[in-house]
């Protein structure tokens, strides 16, 4: 079955960096577009960025220039490299995949940016 598992969250000071990982299983990794979303305290879930099957990327304006998505197809892993983190980046981060017209979410990993 299709599954996504995120890891790498933690606490970091403003201006710091963190890299999240999302391991996918149960489908041909790299064949489908994959996304990062986040849900901050008291906020709805919002789009962070995406990586297409061809490796193209797109980002929300709020993270563009600070966040970067990459993947390792052999390891079936998508990464979210976050730098210059701000308190407003505090959220639970989720990866999402659309496989054969169905949407799947990971369980999320918490990122806290605080001094």
N, CA, C and O of each residue as an XYZ file, in Angstrom:
460
protein
N       0.839     -1.181      0.000
C       0.000      0.000      0.000
C       0.882      1.241      0.000
O       2.024      1.205      0.457
N       0.343      2.328     -0.513
C       1.089      3.582     -0.596
C       1.240      4.176      0.809
O       0.286      4.243      1.584
N       2.455      4.598      1.104
C       2.726      5.151      2.429
C       3.815      6.206      2.324
O       4.748      6.080      1.531
N       3.679      7.259      3.145
C       4.693      8.292      3.263
C       5.045      8.455      4.730
O       4.163      8.492      5.588
N       6.345      8.553      5.018
C       6.798      8.723      6.397
C       7.795      9.871      6.445
O       8.863      9.810      5.835
N       7.427     10.929      7.187
C       8.301     12.087      7.342
C       9.196     11.933      8.566
O       8.864     11.221      9.513
N      10.333     12.615      8.524
C      11.234     12.661      9.667
C      12.107     13.904      9.543
O      12.127     14.566      8.506
N      12.830     14.208     10.624
C      13.788     15.310     10.583
C      13.347     16.575     11.286
O      14.108     17.539     11.365
N      12.131     16.585     11.794
C      11.666     17.777     12.498
C      12.412     17.987     13.797
O      13.135     17.112     14.273
N      12.218     19.167     14.360
C      12.860     19.483     15.627
C      12.726     20.949     15.946
O      11.940     21.666     15.325
N      13.508     21.396     16.930
C      13.507     22.795     17.336
C      14.771     23.474     16.829
O      15.859     22.900     16.876
N      14.616     24.690     16.349
C      15.748     25.438     15.800
C      15.542     26.918     16.088
O      14.409     27.384     16.207
N      16.627     27.640     16.199
C      16.541     29.081     16.435
C      16.282     29.825     15.137
O      16.615     29.328     14.061
N      15.698     31.001     15.223
C      15.501     31.811     14.016
C      16.815     32.009     13.264
O      17.865     32.250     13.860
N      16.728     31.899     11.951
C      17.919     31.989     11.117
C      18.603     30.660     10.885
O      19.528     30.569     10.078
N      18.160     29.633     11.580
C      18.765     28.322     11.449
C      18.258     27.541     10.251
O      17.438     28.016      9.466
N      18.776     26.324     10.138
C      18.435     25.450      9.011
C      18.018     24.078      9.512
O      18.389     23.646     10.603
N      17.242     23.414      8.683
C      16.762     22.068      9.011
C      16.401     21.379      7.708
O      15.937     22.026      6.769
N      16.608     20.078      7.645
C      16.213     19.301      6.469
C      15.244     18.207      6.880
O      15.533     17.404      7.768
N      14.099     18.184      6.230
C      13.096     17.151      6.461
C      13.206     16.095      5.365
O      13.620     16.382      4.241
N      12.828     14.876      5.717
C      12.826     13.769      4.758
C      11.436     13.156      4.700
O      10.697     13.164      5.684
N      11.095     12.628      3.538
C       9.841     11.905      3.344
C      10.151     10.656      2.523
O      10.531     10.744      1.355
N       9.987      9.513      3.139
C      10.223      8.247      2.443
C       8.901      7.714      1.923
O       7.933      7.601      2.676
N       8.857      7.388      0.647
C       7.649      6.846      0.048
C       7.792      5.364     -0.230
O       8.891      4.881     -0.502
N       6.688      4.644     -0.163
C       6.703      3.216     -0.460
C       5.361      2.813     -1.055
O       4.355      3.503     -0.890
N       5.370      1.673     -1.754
C       4.136      1.145     -2.325
C       3.781      1.695     -3.690
O       2.683      1.449     -4.190
N       4.692      2.438     -4.302
C       4.445      2.973     -5.644
C       5.796      3.251     -6.306
O       6.834      3.200     -5.647
N       5.780      3.543     -7.604
C       7.028      3.830     -8.327
C       7.456      5.266     -8.045
O       7.012      6.212     -8.695
N       8.332      5.394     -7.058
C       8.800      6.710     -6.633
C       9.451      7.423     -7.805
O      10.249      6.841     -8.539
N       9.094      8.704     -7.970
C       9.639      9.490     -9.074
C       8.696      9.571    -10.258
O       8.887     10.404    -11.144
N       7.692      8.728    -10.289
C       6.720      8.751    -11.378
C       5.627      9.797    -11.148
O       4.931     10.187    -12.086
N       5.479     10.248     -9.902
C       4.348     11.092     -9.552
C       4.823     12.386     -8.900
O       5.883     12.429     -8.277
N       4.031     13.429     -9.051
C       4.326     14.683     -8.361
C       4.170     14.460     -6.853
O       3.298     13.714     -6.406
N       5.030     15.121     -6.090
C       4.952     15.042     -4.641
C       5.027     16.441     -4.058
O       5.607     17.344     -4.661
N       4.440     16.618     -2.890
C       4.273     17.941     -2.301
C       4.733     17.964     -0.845
O       4.781     16.935     -0.170
N       5.067     19.167     -0.383
C       5.199     19.459      1.042
C       4.107     20.466      1.399
O       3.885     21.449      0.692
N       3.441     20.196      2.505
C       2.459     21.104      3.088
C       2.840     21.343      4.540
O       3.671     20.622      5.093
N       2.238     22.348      5.158
C       2.446     22.584      6.577
C       1.174     23.119      7.216
O       0.316     23.704      6.554
N       1.079     22.902      8.518
C      -0.072     23.380      9.279
C       0.444     24.010     10.561
O       0.872     23.316     11.483
N       0.397     25.337     10.605
C       0.860     26.066     11.767
C      -0.211     26.147     12.833
O      -1.375     25.856     12.557
N       0.154     26.538     14.054
C      -0.818     26.640     15.151
C      -1.933     27.617     14.808
O      -1.679     28.781     14.498
N      -3.155     27.141     14.866
C      -4.300     27.991     14.585
C      -4.503     28.312     13.121
O      -5.315     29.170     12.776
N      -3.769     27.628     12.256
C      -3.885     27.893     10.812
C      -4.333     26.642     10.080
O      -4.246     25.533     10.608
N      -4.804     26.829      8.879
C      -5.138     25.694      8.034
C      -3.905     25.130      7.366
O      -2.836     25.739      7.409
N      -4.044     23.977      6.751
C      -2.920     23.355      6.053
C      -2.643     24.147      4.777
O      -3.563     24.442      4.015
N      -1.374     24.492      4.545
C      -1.024     25.296      3.384
C       0.087     24.643      2.571
O       0.927     23.905      3.086
N       0.052     24.945      1.294
C       1.044     24.453      0.333
C       2.394     25.101      0.622
O       2.483     26.308      0.850
N       3.447     24.279      0.608
C       4.817     24.771      0.771
C       5.574     24.673     -0.547
O       6.201     25.638     -0.982
N       5.514     23.513     -1.178
C       6.227     23.342     -2.437
C       5.936     21.992     -3.043
O       5.282     21.148     -2.430
N       6.433     21.790     -4.269
C       6.200     20.546     -4.980
C       7.406     20.197     -5.847
O       8.209     21.057     -6.209
N       7.507     18.911     -6.167
C       8.492     18.448     -7.135
C       7.775     17.504     -8.095
O       7.124     16.549     -7.672
N       7.901     17.782     -9.384
C       7.191     17.000    -10.376
C       7.959     15.732    -10.730
O       9.077     15.514    -10.262
N       7.345     14.911    -11.556
C       8.000     13.670    -11.978
C       9.266     13.975    -12.783
O      10.192     13.166    -12.819
N       9.300     15.129    -13.420
C      10.484     15.515    -14.190
C      11.522     16.243    -13.347
O      12.592     16.601    -13.840
N      11.204     16.459    -12.079
C      12.150     17.117    -11.178
C      11.993     18.612    -11.068
O      12.771     19.266    -10.374
N      10.998     19.170    -11.743
C      10.744     20.592    -11.623
C      10.167     20.915    -10.259
O       9.469     20.093     -9.665
N      10.456     22.108     -9.761
C       9.988     22.498     -8.437
C       9.236     23.821     -8.480
O       9.437     24.644     -9.373
N       8.371     24.001     -7.499
C       7.607     25.239     -7.345
C       7.379     25.444     -5.863
O       7.207     24.481     -5.116
N       7.379     26.710     -5.430
C       7.301     27.018     -4.012
C       6.266     28.094     -3.731
O       5.956     28.929     -4.581
N       5.742     28.048     -2.511
C       4.894     29.145     -2.040
C       5.749     30.402     -1.910
O       6.947     30.321     -1.635
N       5.132     31.554     -2.108
C       5.862     32.819     -2.013
C       6.525     32.983     -0.646
O       7.606     33.563     -0.541
N       5.883     32.477      0.384
C       6.379     32.682      1.750
C       7.692     31.950      2.027
O       8.399     32.289      2.976
N       8.022     30.955      1.214
C       9.245     30.181      1.458
C      10.215     30.251      0.283
O      11.341     29.764      0.384
N       9.796     30.844     -0.821
C      10.629     30.895     -2.017
C      11.949     31.600     -1.718
O      11.972     32.696     -1.157
N      13.041     30.952     -2.101
C      14.364     31.503     -1.833
C      14.967     31.024     -0.529
O      16.167     31.181     -0.303
N      14.141     30.439      0.338
C      14.643     29.928      1.624
C      14.551     28.401      1.702
O      15.373     27.758      2.354
N      13.557     27.832      1.041
C      13.335     26.390      1.066
C      13.679     25.799     -0.294
O      13.537     26.458     -1.325
N      14.129     24.560     -0.285
C      14.472     23.868     -1.524
C      14.064     22.397     -1.410
O      14.341     21.736     -0.408
N      13.402     21.902     -2.454
C      12.973     20.506     -2.478
C      13.889     19.721     -3.403
O      14.198     20.163     -4.510
N      14.316     18.568     -2.948
C      15.087     17.661     -3.786
C      14.605     16.237     -3.528
O      13.760     16.010     -2.662
N      15.139     15.293     -4.270
C      14.745     13.900     -4.065
C      15.893     12.983     -4.436
O      16.776     13.342     -5.216
N      15.861     11.795     -3.863
C      16.780     10.714     -4.203
C      15.899      9.543     -4.596
O      15.367      8.839     -3.737
N      15.745      9.337     -5.899
C      14.817      8.310     -6.368
C      15.248      6.919     -5.924
O      14.405      6.095     -5.569
N      16.546      6.649     -5.939
C      17.043      5.325     -5.521
C      16.683      5.028     -4.069
O      16.418      3.882     -3.705
N      16.676      6.087     -3.238
C      16.338      5.910     -1.823
C      14.869      6.181     -1.546
O      14.419      6.114     -0.402
N      14.115      6.491     -2.618
C      12.671      6.734     -2.494
C      12.392      7.807     -1.440
O      11.480      7.679     -0.624
N      13.190      8.852     -1.479
C      13.105      9.897     -0.462
C      13.030     11.283     -1.090
O      13.775     11.601     -2.017
N      12.125     12.096     -0.574
C      12.029     13.500     -0.933
C      12.500     14.313      0.268
O      12.243     13.956      1.418
N      13.196     15.414     -0.023
C      13.746     16.247      1.037
C      13.167     17.670      0.963
O      12.817     18.166     -0.108
N      13.081     18.293      2.118
C      12.774     19.719      2.185
C      13.900     20.383      2.969
O      14.004     20.236      4.186
N      14.743     21.118      2.240
C      15.861     21.817      2.852
C      15.377     23.219      3.209
O      14.988     23.995      2.336
N      15.407     23.529      4.492
C      14.895     24.810      4.971
C      16.028     25.629      5.572
O      16.791     25.133      6.402
N      16.134     26.866      5.155
C      17.172     27.748      5.693
C      16.560     29.088      6.062
O      15.432     29.400      5.680
N      17.328     29.881      6.816
C      16.855     31.187      7.285
C      15.448     31.056      7.891
O      14.545     31.825      7.560
N      15.285     30.098      8.758
C      13.966     29.815      9.320
C      13.482     30.954     10.203
O      14.262     31.614     10.890
N      12.170     31.165     10.163
C      11.516     32.229     10.913
C      10.501     31.623     11.874
O      10.045     30.500     11.656
N      10.142     32.340     12.926
C       9.128     31.800     13.856
C       7.830     31.416     13.147
O       7.160     30.466     13.553
N       7.478     32.139     12.106
C       6.235     31.829     11.388
C       6.331     30.550     10.559
O       5.331     30.107      9.993
N       7.521     29.953     10.479
C       7.660     28.650      9.827
C       7.310     27.515     10.782
O       7.272     26.356     10.369
N       7.056     27.826     12.046
C       6.661     26.800     13.004
C       5.372     26.129     12.555
O       4.361     26.794     12.331
N       5.416     24.800     12.425
C       4.268     24.062     11.903
C       4.564     22.571     11.947
O       5.696     22.142     12.172
N       3.515     21.803     11.726
C       3.699     20.389     11.399
C       3.809     20.304      9.880
O       2.954     20.817      9.158
N       4.850     19.664      9.411
C       5.117     19.556      7.976
C       4.722     18.160      7.498
O       5.066     17.147      8.109
N       3.988     18.143      6.385
C       3.476     16.899      5.825
C       3.959     16.722      4.392
O       4.085     17.701      3.656
N       4.226     15.507      3.996
C       4.393     15.249      2.581
C       3.112     14.613      2.053
O       2.379     13.929      2.767
N       2.886     14.865      0.805
C       1.658     14.410      0.146
C       2.007     13.897     -1.229
O       2.857     14.461     -1.918
N       1.341     12.816     -1.633
C       1.537     12.294     -2.969
C       0.198     12.003     -3.620
O      -0.770     11.638     -2.953
N       0.160     12.168     -4.927
C      -1.036     11.832     -5.698
C      -0.659     10.653     -6.587
O       0.031     10.819     -7.593
N      -1.110      9.472     -6.213
C      -0.743      8.244     -6.902
C      -2.006      7.625     -7.481
O      -2.941      7.284     -6.757
N      -2.012      7.486     -8.813
C      -3.159      6.864     -9.495
C      -4.475      7.522     -9.072
O      -5.457      6.846     -8.766
N      -4.469      8.846     -9.063
C      -5.643      9.677     -8.798
C      -6.100      9.655     -7.347
O      -7.161     10.192     -7.031
N      -5.318      9.044     -6.455
C      -5.647      9.078     -5.033
C      -4.589      9.884     -4.300
O      -3.413      9.868     -4.664
N      -5.021     10.588     -3.265
C      -4.127     11.423     -2.481
C      -3.761     10.729     -1.183
O      -4.615     10.177     -0.489
N      -2.476     10.769     -0.869
C      -1.977     10.150      0.346
C      -1.161     11.182      1.127
O      -0.460     12.006      0.538
N      -1.260     11.128      2.461
C      -0.525     12.032      3.338
C       0.330     11.236      4.306
O      -0.023     10.124      4.700
N       1.460     11.819      4.686
C       2.229     11.262      5.777
C       1.640     11.703      7.104
O       0.628     12.403      7.151
N       2.292     11.279      8.190
C       1.764     11.576      9.521
C       2.226     12.932     10.031
O       1.684     13.444     11.010
N       3.222     13.518      9.376
C       3.701     14.843      9.753
C       4.881     14.811     10.698
O       5.078     13.851     11.443
N       5.672     15.890     10.656
C       6.799     16.053     11.569
C       6.818     17.511     12.033
O       6.651     18.428     11.228
N       7.021     17.716     13.328
C       6.916     19.051     13.920
C       8.212     19.827     13.755
O       9.298     19.314     14.027
N       8.083     21.073     13.306
C       9.202     22.014     13.245
C       8.841     23.215     14.110
O       7.795     23.835     13.923
N       9.708     23.533     15.048
C       9.491     24.678     15.928
C      10.671     25.634     15.793
O      11.823     25.247     15.992
N      10.372     26.885     15.452
C      11.413     27.909     15.304
C      11.204     28.925     16.417
O      10.216     29.659     16.433
N      12.146     28.954     17.341
C      11.994     29.813     18.514
C      13.350     30.111     19.127
O      14.260     29.282     19.091
N      13.471     31.298     19.685
C      14.698     31.655     20.382
C      14.564     31.339     21.874
O      15.500     31.569     22.640
